[in-house]
Amino acid sequence: MAASAPAGKPPAAVGGEGKEMSDGAGSRMGVAGALSLSVTSSVAIVICNKYLISTLGFFFATTLTSWHLMVTFFTLYVAQRLRFFEPKPIDARTVISFGLLNGISIGLLNLCLGFNSVGFYQMTKLAIIPFTVVLETIFLNKKFSQSIKASLMVLLVGVGIASVTDLQLNLLGSIIAALTIAATCVGQILTNQIQRRLKVSSTQLLYQSSPYQSAVLLVTGPFVDKLLTKRDVFAFNYTVEVVAFIALSCSIAVCVNFSTFLVIGTTSPVTYQVLGHLKTCLVLSFGYIILKDPFSARNVAGILIAIFGMGLYSYYSVAESRKKTEAAISLPVAAQMIEKDSAPLLGAKGSPRPENKSEDSFDYMPRTAKSAFTGR
């Protein structure tokens, strides 16, 4: 004899709730996999690139990043030809603007490091989180609880203690740092918004935009690198070992670029930045333990505070996400659809996008303008 449904709840609702729970578990597994891939590949590429710079003397970060993106595109091209994923067209203005913006932000990150002290560069990266929170609050009406804000503050304090050394300021470096923060934040927010609003996967978006990101850096990379290093990338002595490590770096970069889009698309830009600071702590710890880099009690204390802040952020994020999921399950389907369709895009208000168009559109791209090389 079949068990009866609970009082007040039709049998279909029970099945629907079970499906929601199953989908939720699968989604959490996917997010955990994306986070793990991002951390592993980013730490691996930092180690590889550190060997390229410190041991082999290959200092051309921007040019190397352009090769990363070019190899990523060709890898995805082969993957889609083998039908590992189905490419989805996005209107040209959207993908070109997005690709150029991300290419510019990568170049600005390298310029920021070149024209500022290491300490000021670390402060610039720390500023990305609060600036992202401000932008999402203003333009996307996103709400951040006091618990989330407090945990982010603990995280930033810890990373600052662990990594920030000197804070030498100069006008040009400060201007570049401000542009870097703006371009990086907007680029990461758009990475999340495009995937959600246009219903494209991280693979589809990366495949469409990587040629334009690579093009920007292929053209500007040699000039930026020469400006920063006083060396010519074309005059470098490319030994077999150098070429082998460049190839290894490009191979790892495919995972870095893919996991970056995947993490931002499945979580949020703020979560991705938190993950980036976890990578920083892991790289610092790797240097202290394996490479015997000099460290002090302040560095250790900063890493421990940062890890504590990440733990708090994860705890509160999961708790709030669970509450939202439970609330969404209890809402009628029609109400969920209305809420989903009414979500603003960078403050823009418009009718829902027709689903039967042969090409997706993204009409609210801001006109304002990461670096795989640094694992961020």
RODO-2510 file (C-alpha; in nm, 4 decimals, decimal comma):
residues 376
     n   res          X          Y          Z
     1     m     0,0000     0,0000     0,0000
     2     a     0,1450     0,3356    -0,1063
     3     a     0,2249     0,5847     0,1636
     4     s     0,0000     0,8871     0,1643
     5     a     0,1285     1,2386     0,1218
     6     p     0,1513     1,4593     0,4300
     7     a    -0,1626     1,6492     0,5157
     8     g    -0,2023     1,9733     0,3288
     9     k     0,0587     1,8874     0,0665
    10     p    -0,0321     1,7165    -0,2613
    11     p     0,1753     1,4176    -0,3770
    12     a     0,3280     1,6203    -0,6631
    13     a     0,4713     1,8641    -0,4132
    14     v     0,6500     1,5846    -0,2316
    15     g     0,8120     1,4669    -0,5522
    16     g     0,8976     1,8227    -0,6474
    17     e     1,0624     1,8823    -0,3113
    18     g     1,2659     1,5642    -0,3513
    19     k     1,3775     1,6802    -0,6933
    20     e     1,4720     2,0215    -0,5510
    21     m     1,6817     1,8515    -0,2813
    22     s     1,8508     1,6301    -0,5406
    23     d     1,9212     1,9281    -0,7665
    24     g     2,0550     2,1223    -0,4678
    25     a     2,2953     1,8433    -0,3755
    26     g     2,4156     1,8192    -0,7356
    27     s     2,4618     2,1948    -0,7508
    28     r     2,6690     2,1934    -0,4309
    29     m     2,8863     1,9161    -0,5737
    30     g     2,9391     2,1200    -0,8891
    31     v     3,0358     2,4307    -0,6935
    32     a     3,2773     2,2304    -0,4764
    33     g     3,4384     2,0846    -0,7885
    34     a     3,4721     2,4291    -0,9475
    35     l     3,6326     2,5728    -0,6328
    36     s     3,8741     2,2795    -0,6052
    37     l     3,9759     2,3064    -0,9719
    38     s     4,0288     2,6813    -0,9360
    39     v     4,2496     2,6498    -0,6267
    40     t     4,4546     2,3569    -0,7595
    41     s     4,5174     2,5028    -1,1049
    42     s     4,5925     2,8524    -0,9737
    43     v     4,8491     2,7326    -0,7216
    44     a     5,0044     2,5089    -0,9897
    45     i     5,0375     2,7924    -1,2406
    46     v     5,1931     3,0228    -0,9821
    47     i     5,4581     2,7586    -0,9075
    48     c     5,5223     2,7045    -1,2795
    49     n     5,5434     3,0767    -1,3572
    50     k     5,7634     3,1410    -1,0565
    51     y     6,0120     2,8914    -1,1978
    52     l     5,9894     3,0636    -1,5382
    53     i     6,0677     3,4014    -1,3808
    54     s     6,3090     3,3195    -1,1005
    55     t     6,5085     3,0378    -1,2597
    56     l     6,4721     3,0807    -1,6359
    57     g     6,4514     3,4608    -1,6444
    58     f     6,1311     3,4824    -1,8509
    59     f     5,9795     3,8083    -1,7188
    60     f     5,7199     3,8720    -1,9907
    61     a     5,3987     3,8311    -1,7917
    62     t     5,1548     4,0100    -2,0231
    63     t     5,2761     3,8335    -2,3366
    64     l     5,2607     3,4984    -2,1588
    65     t     4,9031     3,5708    -2,0523
    66     s     4,8066     3,6390    -2,4153
    67     w     4,9464     3,2954    -2,5041
    68     h     4,7443     3,1460    -2,2193
    69     l     4,4234     3,2860    -2,3646
    70     m     4,5122     3,1895    -2,7202
    71     v     4,5798     2,8277    -2,6174
    72     t     4,2554     2,8321    -2,4165
    73     f     4,0594     2,9366    -2,7247
    74     f     4,2119     2,6709    -2,9493
    75     t     4,1558     2,4055    -2,6812
    76     l     3,7898     2,5014    -2,6559
    77     y     3,7625     2,5137    -3,0359
    78     v     3,8817     2,1539    -3,0576
    79     a     3,6491     2,0574    -2,7707
    80     q     3,3438     2,2000    -2,9431
    81     r     3,4403     2,0374    -3,2739
    82     l     3,4493     1,7075    -3,0850
    83     r     3,1040     1,7982    -2,9424
    84     f     3,2131     1,8167    -2,5792
    85     f     2,9947     2,1275    -2,5574
    86     e     2,7538     2,3114    -2,7854
    87     p     2,8654     2,6666    -2,8756
    88     k     2,5950     2,9291    -2,8205
    89     p     2,6106     3,2550    -3,0188
    90     i     2,6099     3,5837    -2,8302
    91     d     2,5611     3,9138    -3,0083
    92     a     2,8869     4,0627    -3,1342
    93     r     2,8724     4,3865    -2,9327
    94     t     2,8370     4,1992    -2,6056
    95     v     3,1136     3,9462    -2,6590
    96     i     3,3598     4,1949    -2,8103
    97     s     3,3029     4,4535    -2,5348
    98     f     3,3305     4,1875    -2,2660
    99     g     3,6442     4,0334    -2,4181
   100     l     3,8183     4,3688    -2,4603
   101     l     3,7270     4,4691    -2,1043
   102     n     3,8791     4,1531    -1,9572
   103     g     4,1896     4,1853    -2,1749
   104     i     4,2372     4,5439    -2,0577
   105     s     4,1906     4,4453    -1,6923
   106     i     4,4668     4,1833    -1,7224
   107     g     4,7034     4,4365    -1,8755
   108     l     4,6179     4,6872    -1,6030
   109     l     4,6930     4,4301    -1,3318
   110     n     5,0426     4,3810    -1,4700
   111     l     5,0950     4,7569    -1,5096
   112     c     4,9724     4,8077    -1,1526
   113     l     5,2390     4,5707    -1,0241
   114     g     5,5029     4,7370    -1,2418
   115     f     5,4296     5,0951    -1,1336
   116     n     5,3593     5,0289    -0,7638
   117     s     5,5308     4,8612    -0,4733
   118     v     5,4360     4,5033    -0,3918
   119     g     5,2553     4,6207    -0,0784
   120     f     5,0444     4,8746    -0,2656
   121     y     4,9666     4,6128    -0,5320
   122     q     4,8403     4,3766    -0,2601
   123     m     4,6244     4,6579    -0,1195
   124     t     4,4820     4,7110    -0,4690
   125     k     4,3769     4,3462    -0,4878
   126     l     4,2265     4,3685    -0,1384
   127     a     4,0210     4,6705    -0,2464
   128     i     3,8483     4,4657    -0,5180
   129     i     3,6193     4,2909    -0,2663
   130     p     3,4659     4,6010    -0,0990
   131     f     3,4413     4,7775    -0,4360
   132     t     3,2572     4,4763    -0,5812
   133     v     3,0193     4,4767    -0,2833
   134     v     2,9476     4,8471    -0,3400
   135     l     2,8838     4,8019    -0,7139
   136     e     2,6542     4,5023    -0,6646
   137     t     2,4647     4,6866    -0,3909
   138     i     2,4125     4,9997    -0,6027
   139     f     2,3527     4,8575    -0,9504
   140     l     2,2154     4,5083    -0,8786
   141     n     2,0275     4,5835    -0,5550
   142     k     2,2078     4,2910    -0,3948
   143     k     2,1913     4,2687    -0,0174
   144     f     2,4876     4,1619     0,1958
   145     s     2,4144     4,0731     0,5572
   146     q     2,6127     4,2168     0,8455
   147     s     2,7557     3,8688     0,9110
   148     i     2,8904     3,8453     0,5550
   149     k     3,0392     4,1955     0,5739
   150     a     3,2038     4,1194     0,9093
   151     s     3,3566     3,7936     0,7814
   152     l     3,4901     3,9727     0,4719
   153     m     3,6482     4,2352     0,6967
   154     v     3,8228     3,9650     0,9025
   155     l     3,9467     3,8050     0,5797
   156     l     4,0840     4,1320     0,4389
   157     v     4,2593     4,2171     0,7660
   158     g     4,4248     3,8745     0,7721
   159     v     4,5426     3,8877     0,4105
   160     g     4,6660     4,2416     0,4658
   161     i     4,8711     4,1386     0,7677
   162     a     5,0135     3,8363     0,5835
   163     s     5,0999     3,9928     0,2486
   164     v     5,1208     4,3719     0,2647
   165     t     5,4719     4,4985     0,3322
   166     d     5,5390     4,8525     0,2108
   167     l     5,2896     5,1131     0,0876
   168     q     5,4889     5,3466    -0,1343
   169     l     5,2539     5,5756    -0,3266
   170     n     5,2909     5,7627    -0,6554
   171     l     5,0369     5,9478    -0,8695
   172     l     5,0646     5,7385    -1,1872
   173     g     5,0638     5,4122    -0,9926
   174     s     4,7572     5,5223    -0,7945
   175     i     4,5672     5,6104    -1,1143
   176     i     4,6540     5,2726    -1,2679
   177     a     4,5477     5,0987    -0,9447
   178     a     4,2088     5,2761    -0,9499
   179     l     4,1527     5,1770    -1,3135
   180     t     4,2595     4,8204    -1,2315
   181     i     4,0064     4,7907    -0,9491
   182     a     3,7244     4,9313    -1,1626
   183     a     3,7986     4,7168    -1,4687
   184     t     3,8453     4,3971    -1,2671
   185     c     3,5281     4,4433    -1,0628
   186     v     3,3104     4,5306    -1,3628
   187     g     3,4569     4,2434    -1,5660
   188     q     3,3889     3,9874    -1,2940
   189     i     3,0373     4,1159    -1,2286
   190     l     2,9598     4,0966    -1,6004
   191     t     3,1027     3,7435    -1,6155
   192     n     2,8396     3,6445    -1,3605
   193     q     2,5571     3,8485    -1,5135
   194     i     2,6102     3,7381    -1,8739
   195     q     2,6055     3,3707    -1,7774
   196     r     2,2921     3,4087    -1,5698
   197     r     2,0925     3,6455    -1,7909
   198     l     2,1810     3,4993    -2,1308
   199     k     2,1705     3,1377    -2,0100
   200     v     2,5204     3,0608    -2,1367
   201     s     2,7630     2,8277    -1,9621
   202     s     3,1106     2,9273    -1,8472
   203     t     3,2560     2,7210    -2,1351
   204     q     3,0408     2,8963    -2,3946
   205     l     3,1247     3,2435    -2,2646
   206     l     3,4976     3,1723    -2,2378
   207     y     3,4990     3,0262    -2,5916
   208     q     3,3274     3,3335    -2,7342
   209     s     3,5340     3,5958    -2,5500
   210     s     3,8864     3,4479    -2,5268
   211     p     3,9906     3,5473    -2,8842
   212     y     3,9243     3,9146    -2,8069
   213     q     4,1006     3,8982    -2,4699
   214     s     4,3986     3,7323    -2,6367
   215     a     4,4012     3,9858    -2,9209
   216     v     4,4260     4,2802    -2,6825
   217     l     4,7217     4,1268    -2,5008
   218     l     4,8951     3,9946    -2,8135
   219     v     4,9064     4,3496    -2,9507
   220     t     4,9907     4,5349    -2,6288
   221     g     5,1810     4,2623    -2,4400
   222     p     5,5286     4,3088    -2,5923
   223     f     5,5111     4,6866    -2,5381
   224     v     5,3853     4,6555    -2,1797
   225     d     5,6516     4,3976    -2,0978
   226     k     5,9282     4,6076    -2,2505
   227     l     5,8070     4,9106    -2,0548
   228     l     5,8133     4,7137    -1,7296
   229     t     6,1215     4,4935    -1,7758
   230     k     6,3388     4,6893    -2,0258
   231     r     6,3694     4,3610    -2,2186
   232     d     6,2426     4,2503    -2,5596
   233     v     6,0324     3,9329    -2,5644
   234     f     6,1332     3,8667    -2,9263
   235     a     6,5043     3,8804    -2,8404
   236     f     6,4787     3,6286    -2,5568
   237     n     6,6772     3,3038    -2,5847
   238     y     6,4070     3,0353    -2,6078
   239     t     6,5801     2,7179    -2,4941
   240     v     6,4076     2,3795    -2,4925
   241     e     6,3501     2,4094    -2,1166
   242     v     6,1925     2,7547    -2,1501
   243     v     5,9603     2,6377    -2,4281
   244     a     5,8633     2,3299    -2,2250
   245     f     5,7680     2,5359    -1,9195
   246     i     5,5811     2,7895    -2,1355
   247     a     5,3826     2,5005    -2,2835
   248     l     5,3159     2,3647    -1,9340
   249     s     5,2075     2,7089    -1,8138
   250     c     4,9673     2,7461    -2,1085
   251     s     4,8222     2,4011    -2,0425
   252     i     4,7554     2,4805    -1,6772
   253     a     4,6131     2,8197    -1,7803
   254     v     4,3329     2,6443    -1,9703
   255     c     4,2150     2,5033    -1,6349
   256     v     4,2670     2,8394    -1,4630
   257     n     4,0631     3,0345    -1,7187
   258     f     3,7884     2,7732    -1,7341
   259     s     3,7590     2,7439    -1,3551
   260     t     3,7546     3,1241    -1,3170
   261     f     3,4476     3,1618    -1,5387
   262     l     3,2934     2,8533    -1,3790
   263     v     3,3368     2,9793    -1,0215
   264     i     3,2088     3,3303    -1,0964
   265     g     2,9129     3,1898    -1,2900
   266     t     2,8087     2,9362    -1,0258
   267     t     2,8786     3,1521    -0,7184
   268     s     2,9463     3,5263    -0,7287
   269     p     3,2282     3,7748    -0,7973
   270     v     3,2734     3,8298    -0,4215
   271     t     3,3101     3,4554    -0,3583
   272     y     3,5649     3,4364    -0,6379
   273     q     3,7687     3,7146    -0,4762
   274     v     3,7522     3,5346    -0,1406
   275     l     3,8792     3,2247    -0,3177
   276     g     4,1569     3,4335    -0,4698
   277     h     4,2785     3,5347    -0,1257
   278     l     4,2723     3,1692    -0,0208
   279     k     4,5066     3,1034    -0,3136
   280     t     4,7317     3,3849    -0,1919
   281     c     4,7536     3,2261     0,1529
   282     l     4,8251     2,8840     0,0013
   283     v     5,0999     3,0245    -0,2217
   284     l     5,2547     3,2074     0,0739
   285     s     5,2387     2,8913     0,2843
   286     f     5,3908     2,6886     0,0014
   287     g     5,6773     2,9365    -0,0192
   288     y     5,7404     2,9230     0,3542
   289     i     5,7223     2,5435     0,3908
   290     i     5,8600     2,4069     0,0633
   291     l     6,0767     2,6853    -0,0791
   292     k     6,2040     2,8066     0,2613
   293     d     6,1075     3,1678     0,1880
   294     p     6,1664     3,4029     0,4829
   295     f     5,8620     3,4562     0,7028
   296     s     5,7752     3,6074     1,0364
   297     a     5,5198     3,5573     1,3110
   298     r     5,3168     3,8372     1,1489
   299     n     5,2888     3,6403     0,8241
   300     v     5,1709     3,3278     1,0079
   301     a     4,9224     3,5263     1,2192
   302     g     4,7856     3,6976     0,9068
   303     i     4,7321     3,3672     0,7269
   304     l     4,5520     3,2192     1,0298
   305     i     4,3256     3,5261     1,0591
   306     a     4,2520     3,5125     0,6853
   307     i     4,1636     3,1423     0,7009
   308     f     3,9348     3,2147     0,9968
   309     g     3,7658     3,4902     0,7957
   310     m     3,7203     3,2541     0,4988
   311     g     3,5657     2,9973     0,7312
   312     l     3,3199     3,2554     0,8651
   313     y     3,2336     3,3697     0,5115
   314     s     3,1733     3,0109     0,3974
   315     y     2,9596     2,9326     0,7020
   316     y     2,7367     3,2395     0,6666
   317     s     2,7142     3,2033     0,2872
   318     v     2,5994     2,8409     0,3125
   319     a     2,3528     2,9243     0,5913
   320     e     2,1986     3,2126     0,3957
   321     s     2,1910     3,0098     0,0742
   322     r     2,0054     2,7303     0,2547
   323     k     1,7487     2,9770     0,3868
   324     k     1,6917     3,1183     0,0374
   325     t     1,6542     2,7679    -0,1064
   326     e     1,3976     2,6718     0,1570
   327     a     1,2086     2,9956     0,0957
   328     a     1,2139     2,9391    -0,2805
   329     i     1,0749     2,5844    -0,2416
   330     s     0,7845     2,7189    -0,0372
   331     l     0,6984     2,9878    -0,2966
   332     p     0,4463     2,9138    -0,5708
   333     v     0,6023     2,8513    -0,9129
   334     a     0,4461     3,1646    -1,0622
   335     a     0,5953     3,3826    -0,7911
   336     q     0,9407     3,2330    -0,8507
   337     m     0,9155     3,3064    -1,2235
   338     i     0,8132     3,6662    -1,1603
   339     e     1,1005     3,7162    -0,9145
   340     k     1,3482     3,5630    -1,1594
   341     d     1,2330     3,7718    -1,4548
   342     s     1,2303     4,0959    -1,2568
   343     a     1,5951     4,0713    -1,1468
   344     p     1,7667     4,3930    -1,2606
   345     l     2,0752     4,3906    -1,4788
   346     l     2,3162     4,6639    -1,3680
   347     g     2,0173     4,8745    -1,2747
   348     a     1,8505     4,8394    -1,6171
   349     k     1,4785     4,7784    -1,6430
   350     g     1,3379     4,6089    -1,9485
   351     s     1,1126     4,3340    -2,0660
   352     p     1,2262     3,9736    -2,0343
   353     r     1,4427     3,8506    -2,3193
   354     p     1,2502     3,6435    -2,5795
   355     e     1,3612     3,2825    -2,5736
   356     n     1,3018     3,2179    -2,9440
   357     k     1,5686     3,4504    -3,0782
   358     s     1,8390     3,2851    -3,2814
   359     e     2,0991     3,5082    -3,1205
   360     d     2,1111     3,6303    -2,7600
   361     s     2,1377     3,9981    -2,6816
   362     f     2,2848     4,1880    -2,3878
   363     d     2,1801     4,5466    -2,4413
   364     y     2,2898     4,6888    -2,1061
   365     m     2,6657     4,6499    -2,1343
   366     p     2,8337     4,9364    -1,9435
   367     r     3,0802     5,1434    -2,1408
   368     t     3,3441     5,1285    -1,8737
   369     a     3,6249     4,9039    -1,9142
   370     k     4,2772     3,8944    -1,3862
   371     s     4,5505     3,7703    -1,4283
   372     a     4,6020     3,4068    -1,5199
   373     f     4,9707     3,4769    -1,4764
   374     t     4,9314     3,5479    -1,1062
   375     g     4,6699     3,2807    -1,0503
   376     r     4,4080     3,5471    -0,9682
***
